[in-house]
Every structure is written in structure tokens, then in C-alpha cells.
Amino acid sequence: MGAPRKCQVGLSAILTLLLLGAGMPTASAAVSLDKLDFSTEVGVRKGYNEYLKPEMKVQTKWSGNISDCAPGKTNLEARVATLKTINFARKLADLSPIHEAKGATKRGQAAALIMSAAENLSHEPQNDWPCYSTLGAQGAASSNLYWSSIRQTAAYWVLGYLDDYGTGNNRVEHRNWILNPETSTMGFGITPNTSALVVTGDGIGKTNPGAAGGVAWPSAGYFPVDLVPTSNRWSYTQKGLQNYGGDVTVSKNGVNIGLRPVEYFGANAAGATTIVWNMPKIEPPKPGNTDTYTIAITGVNPPVPVYEVTVIPTALPTPKVKINDTTKDNGKTVNLAKIGKVVSTSVQLLDTNTDKYVSYPPDIKLSYKWYRDGDPIPGAYDATRKMTAADAGRFISVKVTASAPGYSDVSDTSAKVWVAQGVFTAGQAAISGKAQVGNTLYAKKSEFTPSPSVITYQWYRNGMPIKGATKKQYVVKAEDKGKSIKVKITAKRDGYATVTKASKAYVVQKAK
């Protein structure tokens, strides 16, 4: 499988990331982020999980095709996902949102077709490239370019540009174009395996206000751990920044992690100055915690204020739930509970980053839902549950959902537990009265626990049931003389195994 490749304006490396400026179609209404408060940890987390993450799943549908060299169009949903991903990043960086420039999108679409047909990237495709067009060449010259051998979502391209991994991308130009403060429109050329994000040239607006200071990525303030560059390239960009031997020193949670290697310090294609430094691999914060990185850039003019990036987790640890106090049923693979038994649950939280169980983060809440044979049990929302008659002979399971402010809910369902029928406890049955012809005998039932809902009787003569003798009392008949008489008492209750108790047998004597 071929690795994804990006193309950048002014770079010659084709097999690595390359950023290329491009134009966009005329503007459509920008997606509003006004309701997200990025000054708070919960607001950033909520934005990532509820605003950005759904866009990362939107699939690209393309009406064009390579065989006819038809640029076609990309579905609105994918273009909106592109726009929302860009604007989410710009809001994190405290920049104004952009709109789509439809004219530039047309140019980008023609460029994306060329790259898809050639399975290659260039800001200057030659006219012998498959599906070459003048419009596509214009788009290629003004776009960020990305190619992958497999289908990708529209948001994937944008996040890849922001990451700017790969040889030849030490200037993080893809990132700088997306986070250029003045840019107000872009164009979206997209196929299932290529992107031509038009960021400069005709049709690209530059009407947004400039940044008050510099633009950092990861940006100052709360920052989702999922967006921390896997390239380990952190950057700071500002117009007019002069290098007088600039250094970058970083501390994590107050502990100095040293002078960071500066990979690039110089002008970028958007007309500003960028400093890029390499960070150690950023491990996700422990559940319920954050990690604050303090960035100090020195040896530059004008001076850059020290700033902090607080990396926050975006996902809760996964609950792992089991039903307690159950036993194996003679080696069967399912556990066994019984009617009337109160079963409890236990929940552990698994940090999927470390594959270790962790303590409960603050504000986390667990909710429970019980199921019988896969169907929800009405009103069963507690951590414990008493097995009822309706559960007998059925599979019971419980679903636990962990939730906390700003996080997406995470759930786990226990293994199914087979609920066996309840078992009566009872003593022996007995007969009161003298076994003599003409006398009345009475069945004396033992104490059943719990109380049966139905009790039946059957009298026996020499081990054979006596027809019609199904009451508690029995009048001894002449034909019983010399024969043994006994009674069996049967107890029944919903959800419980039927139990029968037999009395001692007595030989009937003749009447005196």
C-alpha cells in the first residue's frame, strides 16, 4: 500500500508532503462556531467530539471519473466537512473563519483529477500527464496537494496538512496556508484519494483581519490531544519576526524538557516568518488530567511572549463491566444466576492508550441498563438487580455507559448470564391420621420457601396413583386394606423449578 503524499508550493519533493497554494469557489455561508467556548477545557473537548469528530467520518462521493478525464463534482457533505475542519483549526488558533470560493473549487477539482489519474503530485504537472488541463495546472500551482493510494475522508486531508509530516515539510507550509490569518476563502478540489486545497491565487480572498501576534500550532490554550502533530513539528508564525539566533525552550507541567531542535527559521510562502521545532513524542494525558507545555522562544525580534499549550484528553477511558456473584453451571460456558438472587456489577475503566486500568476521572458518571435476551428491561437502571420470574431461562446482560462533560459517551456490555430457575427449600411431606379403613388421612405439607403459588396433591396405593385422589385429605377405602398408602405434594411457582415431596408409606389396617 502506498503511503499518503503531500505537495507544497515551492518544494520539489514529490514522494513526500508537498504544500501547494490554490484558489476556491465563491463563498457559501461559513459554518458558525460561535456556540463553542474554546476558552474552557470542556468547550474545546465538546467542540472536538461533537463538532469536528462527526465531520471526520463524512465520506467523499465524486461524480467525476478518470477514464473520461471528467473532473466532476464532490458531494456537498464532503466540502462542508472540509470547511468545518479548517474553521475548527482556525478557531483554535484564534483566527477568523473562511468560506468556500466556488470558482477556486472548480480549479482545485481539475487539479485533483490530474493527481488522481497520475497517482503522483506536482505543482507543475506536464501536459503529457493523464487528464492534464490548463485549468488543472492552474489549480495545482495554487493548492496544497495530497494523494493516497486508498480512499480517505475530506477531513483527513485537512488534518494531514496541519500535521505536515514527511521529508521536505520542515517549513510546515501546508499548515501555514490553512492558518494564514488574512485568508478568507479557499477552494476544495476533492476526489476519494486526492485533495487540491486551493489556498492562493485568483478567487482567494484575503479580507480577514491579521493576527494580533503570532500563530502557534499547536495553539495556545486548551488543545485536543488528537490534533497534536504526529510529525512532532510545532511551529510559531508571525509577520516581521527577525531571527537573532532564536531558541525554543519547553517545559512540561513545570518540568524543563530542554532546548528543542529548531528545524526551520525563515520566511514562508504566505509572507510571514515561521520557526519550527521538534518536540518529543507527546503521550496522551492520564484520564482526568491535562499536560501543560510552556513555550519560550528567545533570540527574536519583536519578542515573543511565553505561551502555554494545555493538551487535553478527548476520550473517556472505556468501561469494562461484569456481573458479579455468578457461578459456572457444571462447566457450561455461561455464568449462572438464580431467581430471587440480587446480582451486582463491577466496572473498571480501561485506558486504551496504555491498556491499563485507571482510577475514575473527576465528573465521570456511570449509567446502567439491563437487558433480557437482548431486549431492554423496563425500569432496570440500577447497578444491582434482583432476578425475577420473568428472567428464568433467559440471558441477562447489563450495559454501562460512562459520560462526562464534553466527552462522547463510552459504553460496554457485560457477558450474558444465564438465569436458572429458582429452587424451593422444603422439608419432607407427612400424613396425619391413622391408616385404617374408614379413617380420613390428611396430607401435611412441609414448609416451602418461598411460598408456592400452586400446591397439588396425589395419593398412591402400592405406588400407583389413586384415580381422583387429588385433595389434601383422603378417606381410606376397603380396597386399601393391606396395601400401602402415601401422598405426594407438588409445589409450583413461576420462575422456580417444580418440586415434589413424598410422604412415608403406611400399610392400611382393617377397621376395629
N, C-alpha and C positions, 0 to 999 in steps of 0.2 A: 504494500500500500504506500503510495507516495505521500510525503509529508506536505502539509499546507505550506504555501509560499506567498509572500507579500512583496509588493514592489513599491518603491519610494521615489519620489521625484528627485532627480539628480544623482541617483545611485545606479551603478552598473550591474550589481549582483542580481542575477535572475533567479537563482536557486534558493535564495533566502528572502526574508521580508523586504519588500520594496515599497516605499510610500510614493504615491503619485497624486498631484493636485488635480481636481476635476470640478466641473460645474454641475448644477442641479436643476430640476424642473421648477417651474414657477410655484410660488409658495402656496401651500394649503395651510389650513388652520393648525397652529402649533399645539401640541399636546400639553395641557396645563399640569404643572407640578405644584401649583400654589398651595394645595392642601397638605403637602408633606413638609413637616418641620425638620429640616436637616440640622438644626442646632441641638437636637437631642439624640441620644443613642437609640431610643425607641423609634423616633421618627425615621432615622436612616435605615434601621433594620426593617421597619414596616415598609418603607419605600422599596427596599431590595426585594423583599418577599412578596409583596402584594402589587407592586408596580412593575418592577423590572423582570423578576423571575418568570412571570407568565409570558412575557414577550420572548424570552429565550427559547420557548418551546414552539413558537409560531413557525410553521413550515412554509417554504417557498414554493409557489406554483408559478410556472413560467409558460407563457403561450408561444414562445419562440422555439426554434429548432436549428440545429447545426446543419442538417442535411440540405436545407433550403437557405441557409445563412439568413434566417429571419430573426431579427433582434427580439421581436415580440414585446410583451409587457409582463411585468411582475405583479402578482396579486397585491391589492391594496393592503391586506393584513401584514404582509412581509415588509412593505415600505413603511407602514406605521410602526412596526416593531423596530425598524432601523432608526426612525426618527425618535422614538421614545427611549431607545438605548443611548443614543447620542445625547439627548437632553437630560437624561438621568445623570450621565457623567458630567455634563456641563453644570448642572445644579450642584453636584458635589463640589465642583471646583469654583462655585460661586460665580458662574458665568450665565449670561442671558441665553435663552433657548434659540434654536434655529428653526427654520421652516424648510419644506421641500421646494426646490426650484424645478418645476416640471420640464423646462427646456433643457436644463442640465441633466436631468434624469434620462432624457432621450439620448443625449450624448454618452452618458455613462452606460446605458443599456447596450449601445452599439459596441462600446469598448469591452464590456463584459462578455459579449458574444465572441469577439475575436479571441480573447484569452481562453474561453471555454473550448473553442474549436482547436486552438493551437496547443492547449494544455501547457501553456507557458505564459510568462509575464514580460512585458516590456512597455515602457512609456513611449517608445518609438517603434511600434511594430512596422515591419516592412510590408510593402504592397503584395509580396508573394505569400504572406501569412494567410491561412484559411479564413474566409469570411471577412477579409480586410475591407474597410470602407474609410473614406475620408473623415466621416463623422466619428467613426470609432477611433481613428487615430487621434483626432482632436480630444476625444474623451480620455484616451489613455494618457495623453500628455498632461492632463489636469486632474488626475484622480489618484487616490490610494487604490492599489490593486492587490487582489488576493485570489489565490487559486487553491483548490483542494481536490484530491482525487476522489473524495466521497462527498455526498450531499451534506450541506451544513445549513443551519438556520441563519436568517438575516442578522439576528443579534450576535451570532458567533463572529461574523466578520468584524463588527464594530469593536467587540471586546478584544479580538485579536489585534486590531490596530492599536488599541490603547495599551495592550501588553507590550507590543513591539519587541518580541523575542527574535532571535536569529542573528546570524552573521550579517554585518552590514547595516544593522539598525541601531548602532550605538548612538545615533543622533536623535532617536525617537521622533522622527519626522511625522510618522503616521499619527502618533499621539498629539503632536503639536498642531497639526492641521485641524483635528477634531476639537481641540481645546483652544483654538485661536479665538481670543476674546471678541474681536470685531466681526467675525463671520456670522452672518445672519441667515444664509440659505446654503443648502448643499443639494447635490443630485444623487439619486440612488440607482445605480446600474447593478442589477442582481440576476444571476441565474442560480440554479441549485448548487453549482460548485465554483462560482466565481463572484467576485464583488469588484465593482468600479465605483468607488465613493468619490464623487466629483466635489473637490474642495477649493478649487481656484479656477480662474478664467472667466469667460463670458457667462453671465447669468448668476454668478455667485455674489450675493450681497455682502457688504462689509459695513452694515449700519448699526450693529450692536455696539454698546459702549465698551471702551477698553477696560482692562483690569486696573483696579486702584493700585495694586502692587504687582507681584508676580503670580504665576500659575504653577502650582505644585501638583504633582501626581506621584503617589497617592496624595490626595488633597488634605489640607489641614482640617482638623476636627475629627468627627467620627467617620470611619471608613470601613466598608464591608470587607471582611477577610477574603471573600471570594474574588474580589476585584484587585487584590494586591498583585502586582505583576509577577508572573511566574518567570519572566526574564530576569528578575531581580534588579531591573533598571528603574531607579527612582529618579525623578527629574524636577527641576525648577526652571521656569522660563519667564523672562522679563525683558521688555524693551529697554535698550540703553544700558544694559548691565555690562560693566567693564571688568575684565579679569586681571587681577594683580597677584596671581599665584593663589587662586581660590582653593580652599579646602572644605571638606564636609565632615563634620564630626556628629556622631549619632549616639544617643543613649536610649536604652530600653528600660522603662519603668524606673528611671533614675540611675540605672547602672550603665556606665560608659561601655559601648561596644567598639569604640575606636574610630580612628580616622578611616573613612571609606575611600576606596579607589575611585578616582574620577575618570570616567570612561570618555567623556567628551565635554569640552567647554568651548563654545563658539556660536557663531550665527546659525540660525535655522532658516528654512526656506520661506517661512512666513514673516521674516523681517525682525525677529527678536533674537535674544541671546539665551541659549539653553546650557545648563550644567546637568550632566548625567553622571550618577554614581552607582556603584554596585553595592547591593545590600546582601547580607547573608540570607539564607532561606528563611522566610517568615513562617514560623509554626503557628497554627491556629491557637487563639487564646483558650485557656481552660474554660469549660462551660460555666457560665455565670460571671466570667471575668473579662477584662479587656487588657490590651497591651498598648502602652503609650510610648511612641517613638519621638524623641525630641531631636529636631534637626537644626544644626548650627552651621551656616555657610559663612565662611570668613574669607578675607582677601579679595573682596569685590567692592565695586562702587557703582551705584549707591549701596550702602549697607543693606543686607537682607535680614529682616527681623527673625529671631529664632521662632520656630513654629513647631507645633505638635501634631502628630497623626495618631489618633487613637483607633487601633484596629479592633473591631468588634465581631463577635461571632454572629452568624445569621441563622444558624440551625440549632435546635434543641438536641440534646442527647436523646437517643432512641430508647423508649421504654421497653423493657423485656418483662413480660408478665407471666406468672404461672399460678395455677390453682393449687393451694396448699392442702395438706392433710388428706391426701387421697392415697390409696394403696393399689398395688397391682392385683389384677383378678386372675389368679392362677397362671401367671406368666403371660397373660394377654398383653398386647401392645398398648391398650388403652388403660388409663387410670380409672379408678372406680370410686364413686361416691354413693351414698345411700340416702333414701328418702328420710327426711327428718334431720339429716345432718347439716350443720351450719359449716360451710366451707369458706375459707378466707383466701385472699390473694396476696401475693408479694410482688413488688415491682422494683427492678433495678434499672438504672439509667446507663446506657452504653454510649460512650464517646466513640463515634465511628472513625474519628481521626486517629485515635490511639488504640482502638479496640480494647479499651479498658473501662471498667465500671467506675462511675464518678458519683460524687455527692450531689444532692439536689441543688440546682441553681436557685437564687432568690426569685420569688414571684411565680415559680412554676406551680401549675395546678394539674391534678390528675382527675380525670372523669372516667366513669365506668359504665359499661353497657353489656348486659348479659344476653346470651343467645341460646336458643334451644333448637338443635338441628339446623343451625344457620339462620334462624328467624329471630328477630328481636323479641325479647320477653317484655311485655308492657310493665312499666313501673320498676324495672330491675336496674337500678342505677347506683347501687352501693358497692363498697369494696368487699363485703361479705354477702352470702346468700344462703338461706335455708332451702334445702332441696324439698320440693313439693311432689305431690302425687302426679302432677302433670309432667314432671321430669322423668319419671320412671321409664326405663327402657329407651331413653333418649340421650343424645350427646349434648353436653353443656359446655359452653366456652364463654370467655369474657374478653371484651375489647377495652383496652386502656388508651386514653388519649392524653398526651402531655401538651399543655398550652401555656403561653406566657406572652406578655405584651410585645407586639412587634414581630413575634416569631410565627412561622407556619406551624400548624398543629402536626404532631407526630404521633402515630398510633402503632399499637402492636396487639395481636390477638393471641390468646393462650392456646395451648394444645387442647384438643377436645377431651372432655372427661365423660366417660360412660356412667350413667346413673343407674345403679342397680335398684331392684325393688327393696322396699323396707322389709324388715324381719320382725315378726311378733316375738315377744318373750312371753312364755306361759308355762304353767305347771302341768301336772297330769290331770286328765278328766277322771271323775269318780261317779259312783252310783250310790244313792241313798235309798234306804228301804230294804226289806228282806225279800230275797229271790224265792218267792213261794207263789204257787198258783193262786190267782185271785188278788194278789197284792199289787199295789202301784209302786213302780220304781221311778225314781227321779234322777235325771242327769244333773250332775253337779259340775258346772263348768269351772275351769281354772281361771285365774285372773290373767287376761290378755293385756299386754302393753305394747302399743297404745290400744285404746278401745276399738274393737272391731265395729264396722258399720253393719255387718250381717253375721249372724251365727245360725248355723243349721245343725240338725241332729239326725242321726241314723242309728237305729237299734239293730243288733245282729243276733242270730240264733245259730250256734255252732259255726260261727264265722261267716255266715251268709246273711245279707241284708234282709230284714223282715219287711215285706211289702206294706207300705202305708205307715210304718212306724217311724215317723219323722218329727215327732214332737218331743218336748222336753221330758214328758212323762210317758210311761209305758205300763199298761196293765198286763200282768203275766197271765198267759193263757194255758189251757190244759195241755195243748200240744208242745208247750215249752218244758213240760216235766222231764227231768233228767237231762236236759240239754243246757249248754252254757249260754248265758246272755251277757252281752256287753253293749256299750254305746260309744259312738264316735262323734266328737264335737268339732265342727269346722268353723274357723274364723276367717272372715274376708274383709278387706278394706282396700280402696283404690290406692294403687302405688305400692302395695305390700304383697309379698308372696303369701298365697293361701296356706294356712297351717291347719292340720287335723290332729287332734289328740284323742287317743283311745283309752277307755277305762279298763280296769281289770275285769276279767270274765268271771261270772258266778253261775254255778250249777243250780238249776231250779229244783226245789223240793216240792213234794206234794203238800196240799193244804192240810192243816191239822184241825 
